[in-house]
Amino acid sequence: MLATDRLKILNGLFLQKAFAVNLTSVSSYLQDEHDIPGYSERTFNRDIRELKELLKTRYPTLQDQNGELLRFSRATGNYVYIRDDISAFPTFSDRELQQIASSIEANKHLFAGGAGEGVVNKLRAIALENTLSQYHEILPWSAIELVKDGARSGADLMPIILENIYAKRVVDFSHRGLSSQSKQKQTRGLPVLLKEYNNGWYTGWYVLFQPVSPDEVQIKVDLDQLQLYALDRIVEVNSVAVQPRVRIHPDFRPADYFKNCLGLFRSSSMTASKIRCWLSKDSWMLNYIEKYPIHASQEISPSNDSSVEIRLNLEIDQEVVNFFLRYAQEIRVLEPVELMQQVKMGLEKGQEVYS
């Protein structure tokens, strides 16, 4: 058996929550189910290391936030994935994906008013309704109505953009603004990442790319030169006949573009600032951000007997200001002064609206 096939088997065992992953259990499983004898501790440790690297490659932002995604639990003596929604390999084959598409097509009654936006939510809805159907007669109405796609999907462009990312090919984007009167524009660039984002109005898929001039014959991909477009604003993607040479450093990770962002878009300065905040120990927010950090850079330390200090390293943009305005009753900005003043101005404008 090839090492990659063995890693896929081991990854599958991690996804089975009832299976205790350790050397003894995996060795017995490989012997009994796949007729592979003599699975050594050395091979097991090497497989664990390779799975850690695969997870790091697939989920770089998640690893930045949580550390290693595959860990040894001293309490149980087993290795575990820290979340049940991650996998070192894609969990569906092409055939399974086709079967999923057929299932969606056969259950159109779930999508009243138009197709839903989240494929995963659609599948869960189908599974749920199929499960519940044994308890009652078929209803004369749809029990579930999923969110409409609207104009913010852009899913039809994902395959061609993904293909060009993998091929490292420059393409021409035809795009327009949100306004119905906005004119169509052309941009040439090298796509490097597709990113899903779901926060307030900025909902949908985005493509991160390196802009390219028509006369460039060689491109050096630079993190600080990357730009972001919403897929729903892109009208068409066309290939470029004469491809420039592409130089990408081995350590280049496009997800690092968002490393110092609270949300999706980077500030104009692209410079991270050190933010200090105050939070009462009695606040509901403290338990929440301990479990779900505001940002990967978050550090919390006691300030006094009644409060804590929160430190963040972020590019300050409107989304950061909006965050502190939203939770102004709980968390107070101490530094930098510019951010504190922006939050105060926002609160004052809010008071004027209600005065």
C-alpha positions in Angstrom: 0.0 0.0 0.0 1.2 3.5 -0.9 2.0 5.9 2.0 -0.7 8.3 0.7 -3.4 5.6 0.8 -2.4 4.7 4.3 -2.6 8.4 5.3 -6.1 8.6 3.8 -7.2 5.6 5.9 -5.7 7.1 9.0 -7.5 10.4 8.3 -10.7 8.5 7.9 -10.2 6.9 11.4 -9.8 10.4 12.9 -13.2 11.3 11.3 -14.8 8.4 13.1 -15.5 9.9 16.5 -16.0 6.5 18.1 -12.5 5.3 17.0 -9.7 5.8 19.5 -6.6 6.6 17.4 -3.4 5.2 18.9 -0.7 2.9 17.7 -2.4 -0.3 19.0 -5.8 0.4 17.6 -4.5 1.6 14.2 -2.1 -1.3 13.9 -5.0 -3.8 14.6 -7.3 -2.0 12.2 -4.7 -2.1 9.3 -4.1 -5.8 10.0 -7.8 -6.8 10.2 -9.3 -4.6 7.6 -6.5 -4.1 5.0 -4.2 -7.1 5.7 -1.2 -4.8 6.5 1.0 -6.5 9.1 3.8 -5.0 11.2 2.7 -1.4 11.4 5.5 0.0 13.5 5.6 2.9 16.0 8.2 4.6 13.7 5.8 4.5 10.8 2.8 5.6 12.9 4.7 8.6 14.2 5.8 9.6 10.7 2.2 9.3 9.5 1.0 11.6 12.4 3.7 14.2 11.4 2.6 14.1 7.7 -1.1 14.5 8.6 -0.2 17.5 10.8 1.6 19.1 7.8 -1.4 18.3 5.5 -3.8 19.9 8.0 -1.5 23.0 8.3 -1.4 23.4 4.5 -5.2 23.1 4.2 -6.1 25.3 7.2 -3.3 27.8 7.7 -5.5 30.5 9.4 -7.0 27.9 11.7 -3.6 26.7 12.7 -2.5 30.3 13.3 -5.4 30.7 15.7 -5.3 27.3 17.5 -1.8 25.8 17.1 -1.5 22.2 15.9 -4.8 20.8 14.6 -3.8 17.2 15.4 -2.9 16.7 19.0 -2.1 13.9 21.6 -4.6 13.8 24.5 -2.8 12.7 27.7 -6.2 12.2 29.3 -7.2 9.5 26.8 -3.9 8.4 25.4 -5.2 9.0 21.9 -4.5 11.4 19.0 -7.4 13.6 18.0 -8.3 16.4 15.5 -9.1 19.5 17.6 -12.3 20.1 15.5 -14.8 17.6 14.0 -15.2 19.6 10.8 -11.6 19.4 9.4 -10.0 16.7 7.3 -6.5 16.3 5.9 -8.0 15.2 2.6 -11.2 16.2 0.7 -13.9 14.0 2.2 -16.0 13.5 -1.0 -14.9 11.7 -4.2 -16.0 13.1 -7.7 -18.7 10.4 -7.8 -20.0 11.3 -4.4 -20.2 15.0 -5.4 -22.2 14.0 -8.4 -24.5 12.0 -6.2 -24.9 15.0 -3.9 -25.8 17.2 -6.9 -28.4 14.7 -8.0 -29.9 14.6 -4.5 -30.2 18.4 -4.5 -31.8 18.3 -8.0 -34.3 15.7 -6.8 -35.3 17.8 -3.7 -36.1 21.1 -5.3 -39.1 21.5 -3.0 -36.7 22.5 -0.2 -35.6 25.5 -2.2 -38.8 27.6 -2.3 -38.2 30.9 -3.9 -34.8 29.9 -5.4 -31.8 27.8 -4.7 -30.1 28.2 -1.3 -26.7 29.8 -0.8 -24.9 27.2 1.3 -24.5 23.8 -0.2 -23.7 22.3 3.2 -26.9 23.7 4.6 -28.9 22.3 1.7 -27.5 18.9 2.3 -28.2 19.0 6.0 -31.8 20.2 5.2 -32.3 17.3 2.8 -31.0 14.8 5.4 -33.1 16.3 8.1 -36.3 16.3 6.1 -35.7 12.8 4.9 -35.3 11.7 8.5 -38.4 13.5 9.7 -40.6 12.2 6.9 -41.1 8.9 8.7 -43.0 10.7 11.5 -45.7 12.4 9.4 -47.5 12.6 6.1 -46.0 14.8 3.4 -46.8 18.4 4.1 -48.6 20.5 1.5 -45.9 23.2 2.0 -42.1 23.2 2.3 -41.0 22.8 5.9 -37.7 24.5 5.2 -36.9 27.5 3.1 -33.3 28.3 2.5 -31.6 31.6 1.8 -31.8 32.7 -1.8 -28.7 33.0 -3.8 -29.4 36.4 -5.1 -26.5 38.2 -6.8 -23.9 37.4 -4.2 -23.1 33.9 -5.1 -20.6 33.8 -8.0 -20.4 30.0 -7.6 -20.5 29.5 -11.3 -17.0 31.1 -11.6 -15.4 29.0 -8.9 -14.3 26.1 -11.1 -12.5 28.2 -13.7 -10.8 30.4 -11.1 -9.7 27.4 -9.1 -8.3 25.8 -12.3 -6.3 29.0 -13.0 -5.0 29.2 -9.4 -3.6 25.6 -9.6 -2.2 26.2 -13.1 -0.7 29.6 -12.0 -2.3 31.3 -15.0 -3.0 35.0 -15.5 -6.6 35.8 -16.5 -8.7 38.9 -17.5 -11.5 39.7 -15.1 -14.5 41.6 -16.4 -16.3 43.2 -13.4 -18.7 45.9 -12.4 -19.8 47.7 -9.2 -22.9 47.1 -7.1 -24.9 49.9 -8.9 -26.9 48.8 -11.9 -25.6 51.9 -13.7 -21.9 51.0 -13.1 -19.8 50.3 -16.2 -18.0 47.0 -16.8 -14.3 47.2 -16.3 -11.3 45.0 -17.1 -8.6 43.9 -14.8 -5.7 41.4 -15.5 -4.4 39.4 -12.6 -3.0 36.1 -11.3 -5.6 34.5 -8.9 -4.0 32.9 -5.8 -6.9 32.2 -3.4 -10.7 31.8 -3.2 -12.0 32.9 0.2 -15.5 32.5 1.7 -16.6 35.2 4.1 -19.8 35.6 6.0 -20.0 38.7 8.2 -22.8 41.2 7.8 -23.1 42.6 4.3 -19.8 41.2 3.2 -21.3 37.7 2.4 -20.1 35.4 -0.3 -17.0 34.3 -2.1 -14.0 36.5 -2.9 -11.0 36.0 -5.2 -7.6 37.2 -4.1 -5.2 38.0 -7.0 -2.0 39.7 -8.0 -2.7 42.6 -10.5 -0.7 42.2 -13.7 0.0 44.9 -16.3 -0.5 44.0 -20.0 3.2 44.5 -20.8 4.6 42.4 -17.9 6.6 39.4 -19.0 7.5 38.3 -15.5 5.5 38.4 -12.2 6.9 38.3 -8.7 4.0 37.6 -6.4 3.9 40.0 -3.5 1.6 39.7 -0.5 1.2 43.5 -0.1 0.2 44.0 -3.8 -2.7 41.5 -3.7 -6.2 42.7 -4.4 -9.6 41.3 -3.5 -12.8 41.1 -5.7 -16.2 39.7 -4.8 -17.1 36.9 -7.2 -20.6 38.2 -7.6 -19.1 41.4 -9.1 -17.1 39.5 -11.7 -19.0 39.1 -14.9 -16.6 37.0 -16.9 -13.1 35.4 -16.6 -11.0 35.0 -19.8 -7.7 33.3 -20.3 -4.7 35.3 -21.5 -3.0 34.1 -24.7 0.6 35.0 -23.8 1.3 34.0 -20.2 4.1 35.9 -18.3 6.5 33.9 -16.2 5.4 33.6 -12.6 7.8 33.7 -9.6 6.3 32.6 -6.3 8.5 32.2 -3.2 8.2 28.7 -1.6 7.1 30.3 1.7 4.3 32.4 0.0 0.9 31.8 1.7 -1.9 33.9 0.3 -4.0 33.4 3.5 -1.4 35.6 5.3 -2.9 38.5 3.4 -5.7 38.4 6.0 -3.5 37.7 9.0 -3.8 41.2 10.5 -7.4 41.8 9.5 -10.4 41.5 11.7 -12.6 41.0 8.7 -12.1 40.7 5.0 -10.6 44.0 3.7 -7.2 45.4 4.6 -6.6 49.0 5.7 -5.1 51.5 3.4 -1.8 51.6 5.4 -1.6 47.8 5.6 0.2 48.3 8.9 -0.9 46.4 12.1 -1.4 48.5 15.3 -1.1 47.3 18.9 -4.6 47.7 20.5 -5.2 47.6 24.2 -8.7 47.2 25.7 -10.3 47.0 29.1 -13.0 44.4 30.0 -14.7 43.7 33.3 -14.3 40.2 34.7 -18.0 40.2 35.3 -18.8 40.7 31.6 -20.4 37.9 29.7 -18.0 38.8 26.9 -14.9 37.5 28.8 -16.0 33.8 28.8 -17.0 34.2 25.1 -13.7 35.6 23.8 -11.7 33.2 25.9 -13.3 30.4 23.9 -13.7 32.3 20.6 -10.9 34.9 20.3 -11.6 38.2 18.6 -8.5 37.6 16.5 -5.6 35.1 16.4 -3.3 37.8 18.0 -5.5 38.1 21.1 -3.8 38.0 24.5 -5.6 38.4 27.8 -4.0 39.2 31.2 -5.4 40.4 34.5 -5.4 44.2 34.9 -6.7 44.3 38.6 -9.1 42.3 40.7 -12.1 43.4 38.7 -10.9 43.7 35.1 -8.6 42.2 32.4 -6.6 43.8 29.6 -6.9 42.5 26.1 -4.2 43.0 23.5 -4.6 42.7 19.8 -2.5 43.3 16.7 -4.7 44.5 13.9 -4.9 46.8 10.9 -7.3 49.5 12.0 -10.1 49.9 9.5 -13.9 50.5 9.6 -14.6 46.9 10.5 -12.4 47.2 13.6 -14.1 50.4 14.6 -17.5 48.9 14.0 -16.6 45.9 16.2 -15.8 48.2 19.2 -18.9 50.3 18.6 -21.0 47.1 18.6 -19.6 46.0 22.0 -19.0 49.5 23.5 -21.1 48.6 26.5 -18.7 45.8 27.4 -15.3 46.5 26.1 -13.3 49.8 26.2 -10.4 50.8 23.9 -7.4 52.2 25.8 -4.9 52.4 22.9 -4.2 53.6 20.3 -5.7 57.1 20.9 -6.8 57.4 17.3 -9.0 54.2 17.5 -10.4 55.3 20.9 -11.4 58.7 19.3 -13.0 57.0 16.3 -15.1 54.9 18.7 -16.1 57.9 20.8 -17.1 59.8 17.6 -19.3 56.9 16.5 -21.0 56.7 19.9 -21.6 60.5 19.8 -23.2 60.3 16.3 -25.4 57.5 17.5 -26.6 59.6 20.4 -27.4 62.5 18.0 -29.6 60.1 16.0 -31.7 59.3 19.1 -31.6 62.8 20.6 
